[in-house]
């Protein structure tokens, strides 16, 4: 390949950058609101790397291979991380920057001499790789910022909530006014729910970071936990009767808090998405190795295309307009996996919807006692 193209790019890089900035500021409103629009070291280095790729004599069939050898990754990643820290800047705007840069490069280089096909491919491939790296780093940086903000908010909220709960409990103990005690009880329930939501946010942050939900193992009774949740829901949801089925105590070494949150989340979902005035059935049973929890409701089935995604964080069923954060089922899955168990959903118009959980009764003996995730409890 002729050296002229490479030399023209180096000699005109300042003009390319100037035209690029002017066009970006014209097309991207967020570009005006940052003190330093361009990463002064990154973009000139990026153009130098393209110039290096253009300087060698290569065949067109090798153009993509050559462009892949250009060390664009650091430049694109730096650019993407910088943009993620700018308020109101979006990934679409980031990608548009590179489209504009590619257009300006072609415009300036072809003012005197048309580019050859392999030269065009080298430039296009280099810009595409930089776009991919920048977009990836933009998303990663944004996730880190969001997780940091979430963790900070959760930490800062815990203290005032704990203080408020202590004062409410003190008021309940000392007050003789029935109306005041009733109001304090309702507020305390709301504070408990808020504490639970904060706990869910912490666990969601752990799950998004690839960590497992933290649980404390102790001896507990799944039947007792589930029956208490059923009684609680029957008190607060009179329009939806909850029916509990069990053959007796189901003892195991589990996280009592984790199992309680699991049953509560599934019961809440069943109440939210089930047909009004139809019962929600919660059933627990066991064999020698496994305990099984089933939460069943009547109503519209979960669409087949949604079933692979319902356990993802922040996912809500598009077929149902219901409020919520979309954290419940992802946390349920995280808790079940922390118990080395499995969860599945069965849903049809004729039979309703059932969430079925299986967990080993003794986590320490998991290696020899847990059946495969596809194995059903044989009862």
KOLMARGU-260218 format. One record per residue (C-alpha): x negated, y negated, z negated; residue number from 0; residue in three letters. Coordinates in Angstrom, 2 decimals. Last residue first. Layout:
<rs>
R       px       py       pz  pos  code
R        X        Y        Z  NUM   ALA
...
</rs>
This chain:
<rs>
R       px       py       pz  pos  code
R    43.14    38.67   -46.04  378   UNK
R    40.21    38.68   -43.63  377   UNK
R    38.84    35.14   -43.69  376   UNK
R    38.12    34.19   -40.11  375   UNK
R    34.69    34.52   -38.55  374   UNK
R    33.70    31.78   -36.08  373   UNK
R    31.48    29.97   -38.61  372   UNK
R    29.49    33.16   -39.28  371   UNK
R    30.06    34.85   -42.62  370   UNK
R    28.36    33.55   -45.74  369   UNK
R    27.33    36.23   -48.26  368   UNK
R    23.70    37.13   -47.70  367   UNK
R    22.13    33.76   -46.98  366   UNK
R    24.70    31.86   -49.04  365   UNK
R    23.82    33.57   -52.30  364   UNK
R    22.83    30.34   -54.07  363   UNK
R    25.94    28.67   -52.62  362   UNK
R    28.31    31.02   -54.47  361   UNK
R    31.92    31.12   -53.37  360   UNK
R    31.06    30.57   -49.71  359   UNK
R    33.21    27.95   -47.98  358   UNK
R    36.06    28.25   -45.48  357   UNK
R    38.17    25.31   -44.37  356   UNK
R    41.31    25.39   -42.24  355   UNK
R    43.04    22.26   -40.95  354   UNK
R    46.50    23.20   -39.76  353   UNK
R    48.77    21.38   -37.30  352   UNK
R    52.31    22.33   -36.29  351   UNK
R    53.38    25.82   -35.20  350   UNK
R    55.55    25.15   -32.13  349   UNK
R    54.00    21.87   -30.99  348   UNK
R    50.52    23.26   -31.41  347   UNK
R    47.47    22.59   -33.57  346   UNK
R    44.73    24.73   -35.08  345   UNK
R    41.77    22.88   -36.58  344   UNK
R    38.45    24.28   -37.75  343   UNK
R    36.12    23.80   -40.69  342   UNK
R    32.96    25.65   -41.71  341   UNK
R    31.01    26.25   -44.89  340   UNK
R    27.43    25.76   -46.03  339   UNK
R    28.71    23.65   -48.97  338   UNK
R    26.96    20.59   -47.48  337   UNK
R    28.69    21.58   -44.24  336   UNK
R    32.08    21.28   -45.94  335   UNK
R    31.15    17.88   -47.40  334   UNK
R    30.01    16.58   -44.00  333   UNK
R    33.12    17.92   -42.28  332   UNK
R    35.33    16.19   -44.83  331   UNK
R    33.28    13.04   -44.34  330   UNK
R    33.85    13.12   -40.58  329   UNK
R    37.54    13.80   -41.23  328   UNK
R    38.02    10.76   -43.47  327   UNK
R    35.90     8.13   -41.72  326   UNK
R    38.33     6.91   -39.04  325   UNK
R    38.60     3.48   -40.64  324   UNK
R    42.34     3.46   -41.12  323   UNK
R    45.64     2.32   -39.66  322   UNK
R    47.75     4.62   -37.47  321   UNK
R    48.77     4.30   -33.84  320   UNK
R    48.73     7.96   -32.81  319   UNK
R    47.68     9.32   -29.40  318   UNK
R    44.33     7.54   -29.60  317   UNK
R    43.37     9.63   -32.61  316   UNK
R    40.88     7.75   -34.72  315   UNK
R    37.11     8.08   -34.60  314   UNK
R    34.98     6.00   -36.97  313   UNK
R    32.78     9.02   -37.72  312   UNK
R    33.20    12.07   -35.50  311   UNK
R    35.32    14.93   -36.82  310   UNK
R    38.21    14.19   -34.46  309   UNK
R    36.00    14.29   -31.37  308   UNK
R    36.21    17.86   -30.07  307   UNK
R    39.92    18.00   -30.84  306   UNK
R    40.86    14.88   -28.88  305   UNK
R    41.01    16.43   -25.39  304   UNK
R    43.29    19.19   -26.67  303   UNK
R    45.85    16.68   -27.94  302   UNK
R    46.57    16.97   -31.69  301   UNK
R    50.09    18.34   -32.04  300   UNK
R    53.10    16.12   -32.81  299   UNK
R    54.64    16.99   -36.13  298   UNK
R    54.60    19.57   -38.90  297   UNK
R    51.85    19.66   -41.51  296   UNK
R    49.35    22.23   -42.80  295   UNK
R    46.35    22.02   -45.13  294   UNK
R    44.48    25.31   -45.47  293   UNK
R    41.71    25.99   -48.01  292   UNK
R    39.74    29.22   -47.91  291   UNK
R    37.32    30.69   -50.43  290   UNK
R    34.74    33.19   -49.21  289   UNK
R    32.71    36.14   -50.45  288   UNK
R    35.01    38.60   -52.21  287   UNK
R    38.16    37.28   -50.56  286   UNK
R    39.95    34.03   -51.23  285   UNK
R    43.11    31.97   -51.04  284   UNK
R    44.21    28.34   -51.15  283   UNK
R    47.30    26.82   -49.54  282   UNK
R    48.43    23.23   -49.06  281   UNK
R    51.74    22.82   -47.26  280   UNK
R    52.93    19.37   -46.22  279   UNK
R    56.70    19.24   -46.13  278   UNK
R    58.87    17.43   -43.58  277   UNK
R    60.51    14.13   -44.55  276   UNK
R    58.46    12.16   -42.00  275   UNK
R    56.74    14.21   -39.23  274   UNK
R    53.05    14.55   -40.01  273   UNK
R    50.33    12.05   -39.07  272   UNK
R    50.04    10.06   -42.30  271   UNK
R    51.06    12.82   -44.73  270   UNK
R    48.75    15.36   -43.10  269   UNK
R    45.95    12.79   -43.03  268   UNK
R    46.42    12.02   -46.74  267   UNK
R    46.41    15.73   -47.57  266   UNK
R    43.22    16.25   -45.54  265   UNK
R    41.51    13.33   -47.26  264   UNK
R    42.71    14.36   -50.73  263   UNK
R    41.67    17.99   -50.25  262   UNK
R    38.17    16.96   -49.15  261   UNK
R    37.84    14.34   -51.89  260   UNK
R    38.69    16.98   -54.48  259   UNK
R    36.24    19.42   -52.92  258   UNK
R    33.43    16.88   -53.07  257   UNK
R    34.23    15.87   -56.66  256   UNK
R    34.24    19.49   -57.80  255   UNK
R    31.00    20.23   -55.99  254   UNK
R    30.83    24.00   -55.72  253   UNK
R    29.90    27.12   -57.66  252   UNK
R    33.00    29.28   -57.48  251   UNK
R    36.29    30.18   -59.08  250   UNK
R    39.57    30.65   -57.26  249   UNK
R    42.35    30.91   -59.85  248   UNK
R    45.61    32.54   -58.75  247   UNK
R    47.59    33.66   -55.70  246   UNK
R    48.03    30.15   -54.35  245   UNK
R    50.57    28.07   -52.44  244   UNK
R    51.27    24.38   -53.03  243   UNK
R    54.11    22.48   -51.38  242   UNK
R    53.91    18.70   -50.91  241   UNK
R    57.16    16.83   -50.24  240   UNK
R    56.87    13.75   -48.01  239   UNK
R    59.36    10.98   -48.78  238   UNK
R    58.38    11.08   -52.48  237   UNK
R    54.77    10.10   -51.65  236   UNK
R    53.22     8.80   -54.92  235   UNK
R    54.10    11.46   -57.47  234   UNK
R    54.11    14.37   -55.01  233   UNK
R    50.66    13.22   -53.89  232   UNK
R    49.23    13.49   -57.42  231   UNK
R    50.83    16.89   -58.03  230   UNK
R    49.33    18.19   -54.78  229   UNK
R    45.91    16.80   -55.72  228   UNK
R    46.10    18.53   -59.12  227   UNK
R    47.08    21.81   -57.45  226   UNK
R    44.09    21.57   -55.07  225   UNK
R    41.57    21.05   -57.88  224   UNK
R    43.07    23.82   -60.03  223   UNK
R    43.08    26.29   -57.16  222   UNK
R    39.51    25.39   -56.21  221   UNK
R    38.29    26.19   -59.73  220   UNK
R    34.90    24.85   -60.81  219   UNK
R    31.39    25.89   -61.82  218   UNK
R    28.92    23.19   -60.85  217   UNK
R    27.02    21.93   -57.80  216   UNK
R    26.33    18.24   -57.35  215   UNK
R    26.76    17.01   -53.78  214   UNK
R    24.86    14.64   -51.45  213   UNK
R    26.29    14.49   -47.94  212   UNK
R    23.69    15.66   -45.47  211   UNK
R    21.37    13.30   -43.63  210   UNK
R    21.34    12.48   -39.93  209   UNK
R    21.32     8.71   -40.49  208   UNK
R    24.93     8.59   -39.33  207   UNK
R    25.81    11.16   -42.01  206   UNK
R    24.08     9.16   -44.74  205   UNK
R    25.86     5.96   -43.72  204   UNK
R    29.17     7.83   -43.71  203   UNK
R    28.41     9.10   -47.22  202   UNK
R    27.86     5.56   -48.46  201   UNK
R    31.00     4.35   -46.70  200   UNK
R    33.02     7.18   -48.24  199   UNK
R    31.82     6.28   -51.74  198   UNK
R    32.92     2.70   -51.08  197   UNK
R    36.33     3.99   -50.00  196   UNK
R    36.58     6.05   -53.20  195   UNK
R    35.76     3.02   -55.30  194   UNK
R    38.51     1.10   -53.50  193   UNK
R    40.95     3.92   -54.23  192   UNK
R    39.99     3.83   -57.89  191   UNK
R    40.47     0.05   -57.87  190   UNK
R    43.93     0.49   -56.38  189   UNK
R    44.81     3.04   -59.06  188   UNK
R    43.59     0.60   -61.71  187   UNK
R    45.80    -2.12   -60.22  186   UNK
R    48.82     0.18   -60.48  185   UNK
R    48.02     1.05   -64.09  184   UNK
R    47.50    -2.61   -64.96  183   UNK
R    50.94    -3.44   -63.54  182   UNK
R    52.59    -0.68   -65.56  181   UNK
R    50.76    -1.74   -68.71  180   UNK
R    51.82    -5.35   -68.19  179   UNK
R    55.44    -4.32   -67.72  178   UNK
R    55.42    -2.11   -70.82  177   UNK
R    53.92    -4.81   -73.08  176   UNK
R    52.09    -3.14   -75.94  175   UNK
R    48.63    -3.80   -74.52  174   UNK
R    45.54    -2.48   -76.30  173   UNK
R    44.72     0.77   -74.48  172   UNK
R    45.95    -0.34   -71.06  171   UNK
R    44.06    -3.63   -71.37  170   UNK
R    40.84    -1.76   -72.20  169   UNK
R    41.33     0.42   -69.12  168   UNK
R    41.84    -2.71   -67.03  167   UNK
R    38.71    -4.31   -68.48  166   UNK
R    36.61    -1.21   -67.67  165   UNK
R    38.06    -1.05   -64.16  164   UNK
R    37.15    -4.69   -63.48  163   UNK
R    33.56    -4.12   -64.62  162   UNK
R    33.19    -1.04   -62.39  161   UNK
R    34.60    -2.96   -59.43  160   UNK
R    32.29    -5.91   -60.10  159   UNK
R    29.22    -3.59   -60.11  158   UNK
R    30.09    -1.41   -57.14  157   UNK
R    30.62    -4.22   -54.66  156   UNK
R    26.95    -5.23   -54.40  155   UNK
R    25.80    -1.70   -53.61  154   UNK
R    28.49    -1.17   -50.98  153   UNK
R    27.76    -4.53   -49.38  152   UNK
R    24.03    -3.80   -49.21  151   UNK
R    24.56    -0.32   -47.77  150   UNK
R    26.91    -1.65   -45.10  149   UNK
R    24.56    -4.48   -44.15  148   UNK
R    21.63    -2.08   -43.86  147   UNK
R    23.71     0.34   -41.81  146   UNK
R    24.80    -2.45   -39.47  145   UNK
R    21.28    -3.77   -38.99  144   UNK
R    19.91    -0.26   -38.38  143   UNK
R    22.67     0.47   -35.88  142   UNK
R    21.96    -2.79   -34.04  141   UNK
R    18.28    -1.91   -33.84  140   UNK
R    19.03     1.52   -32.40  139   UNK
R    21.50     0.12   -29.87  138   UNK
R    19.09    -2.59   -28.66  137   UNK
R    16.26    -0.02   -28.58  136   UNK
R    18.26     2.20   -26.23  135   UNK
R    19.36    -0.74   -24.08  134   UNK
R    15.77    -2.03   -23.77  133   UNK
R    14.42     1.42   -22.89  132   UNK
R    17.10     2.00   -20.26  131   UNK
R    16.69    -1.48   -18.79  130   UNK
R    12.89    -1.09   -18.66  129   UNK
R    13.30     2.19   -16.81  128   UNK
R    15.68     0.59   -14.34  127   UNK
R    13.30    -2.34   -13.80  126   UNK
R    10.40     0.02   -13.05  125   UNK
R    12.56     2.12   -10.72  124   UNK
R    13.74    -0.93    -8.76  123   UNK
R    10.23    -2.37    -8.45  122   UNK
R     8.72     0.94    -7.30  121   UNK
R    11.62     1.54    -4.93  120   UNK
R    11.25    -1.86    -3.29  119   UNK
R     7.55    -1.25    -2.76  118   UNK
R     8.35     2.17    -1.26  117   UNK
R    10.79     0.57     1.18  116   UNK
R     8.38    -2.16     2.27  115   UNK
R     8.93    -5.74     1.13  114   UNK
R     9.58    -8.49     3.66  113   UNK
R     6.87   -11.17     3.84  112   UNK
R     7.06   -14.93     3.13  111   UNK
R    10.06   -15.51     0.89  110   UNK
R    10.30   -11.77     0.21  109   UNK
R     8.34   -11.86    -3.05  108   UNK
R    10.40   -14.71    -4.54  107   UNK
R    13.86   -13.30    -3.80  106   UNK
R    12.91    -9.72    -4.64  105   UNK
R    11.56   -10.75    -8.05  104   UNK
R    14.59   -13.00    -8.64  103   UNK
R    17.06   -10.16    -7.96  102   UNK
R    15.18    -7.79   -10.28  101   UNK
R    15.14   -10.41   -13.04  100   UNK
R    18.87   -11.06   -12.64   99   UNK
R    19.62    -7.36   -12.97   98   UNK
R    17.30    -7.29   -15.97   97   UNK
R    19.14   -10.10   -17.74   96   UNK
R    22.48    -8.46   -16.88   95   UNK
R    21.43    -5.41   -18.90   94   UNK
R    20.92    -7.58   -21.99   93   UNK
R    24.25    -9.34   -21.41   92   UNK
R    26.00    -5.98   -21.29   91   UNK
R    24.22    -4.95   -24.50   90   UNK
R    25.77    -7.92   -26.24   89   UNK
R    24.35   -11.10   -27.82   88   UNK
R    26.82   -12.75   -30.21   87   UNK
R    24.16   -13.30   -32.88   86   UNK
R    20.64   -12.49   -31.79   85   UNK
R    18.93    -9.61   -33.62   84   UNK
R    19.88    -7.10   -30.95   83   UNK
R    18.17    -9.30   -28.35   82   UNK
R    14.76    -8.92   -29.97   81   UNK
R    15.09    -5.13   -30.25   80   UNK
R    15.97    -4.86   -26.57   79   UNK
R    13.00    -7.00   -25.42   78   UNK
R    10.56    -5.08   -27.59   77   UNK
R    11.91    -1.76   -26.28   76   UNK
R    11.69    -2.92   -22.67   75   UNK
R     8.09    -4.07   -23.04   74   UNK
R     6.89    -1.06   -24.99   73   UNK
R     8.50     1.37   -22.56   72   UNK
R     7.19    -0.22   -19.37   71   UNK
R     3.94     1.73   -19.24   70   UNK
R     3.97     2.33   -15.51   69   UNK
R     3.53     6.04   -14.89   68   UNK
R     7.22     6.42   -14.08   67   UNK
R     6.72     3.94   -11.24   66   UNK
R     4.08     6.20    -9.72   65   UNK
R     6.33     9.25    -9.83   64   UNK
R     9.17     7.21    -8.31   63   UNK
R     6.92     6.02    -5.51   62   UNK
R     5.47     9.41    -4.68   61   UNK
R     7.82    10.09    -1.78   60   UNK
R     7.13     6.53    -0.61   59   UNK
R     3.46     7.34    -0.17   58   UNK
R     0.88     5.65    -2.32   57   UNK
R    -1.86     3.03    -1.79   56   UNK
R    -2.39     1.43    -5.20   55   UNK
R    -1.64    -2.25    -6.03   54   UNK
R     2.13    -2.00    -6.40   53   UNK
R     1.94    -0.08    -9.67   52   UNK
R    -0.48    -2.67   -11.08   51   UNK
R     1.86    -5.46   -10.00   50   UNK
R     4.71    -3.74   -11.82   49   UNK
R     2.59    -3.66   -14.97   48   UNK
R     1.68    -7.32   -14.52   47   UNK
R     5.40    -8.20   -14.24   46   UNK
R     6.09    -6.42   -17.55   45   UNK
R     3.15    -8.16   -19.18   44   UNK
R     4.55   -11.53   -18.06   43   UNK
R     7.92   -10.43   -19.57   42   UNK
R     6.58    -9.22   -22.92   41   UNK
R     4.17   -11.95   -23.96   40   UNK
R     6.51   -14.94   -23.83   39   UNK
R     9.56   -13.10   -25.14   38   UNK
R    11.98   -15.51   -23.51   37   UNK
R    14.86   -17.48   -24.98   36   UNK
R    13.12   -19.18   -27.87   35   UNK
R    15.42   -21.16   -30.15   34   UNK
R    18.54   -19.11   -29.42   33   UNK
R    21.95   -20.53   -28.67   32   UNK
R    21.60   -21.20   -24.95   31   UNK
R    21.15   -17.51   -24.09   30   UNK
R    24.53   -16.68   -25.60   29   UNK
R    26.28   -18.26   -22.59   28   UNK
R    24.77   -15.85   -20.08   27   UNK
R    25.10   -16.84   -16.40   26   UNK
R    23.44   -20.30   -16.35   25   UNK
R    20.89   -19.55   -19.06   24   UNK
R    20.08   -16.32   -17.23   23   UNK
R    19.62   -18.15   -13.93   22   UNK
R    17.29   -20.79   -15.35   21   UNK
R    15.30   -18.21   -17.30   20   UNK
R    14.85   -16.03   -14.20   19   UNK
R    13.79   -18.97   -12.05   18   UNK
R    11.08   -19.89   -14.57   17   UNK
R     9.96   -16.28   -14.96   16   UNK
R     9.67   -15.78   -11.22   15   UNK
R     7.77   -19.09   -10.89   14   UNK
R     5.29   -18.01   -13.56   13   UNK
R     4.92   -14.58   -11.90   12   UNK
R     4.06   -16.11    -8.51   11   UNK
R     0.34   -15.40    -8.45   10   UNK
R     0.71   -11.93    -9.98    9   UNK
R     3.56   -10.94    -7.65    8   UNK
R     1.73   -12.26    -4.59    7   UNK
R    -1.36   -10.28    -5.58    6   UNK
R     0.60    -7.03    -5.84    5   UNK
R     2.31    -7.65    -2.52    4   UNK
R    -0.94    -8.56    -0.78    3   UNK
R    -2.78    -5.46    -1.96    2   UNK
R    -1.25    -3.44     0.84    1   UNK
R     0.00     0.00     0.00    0   UNK
</rs>
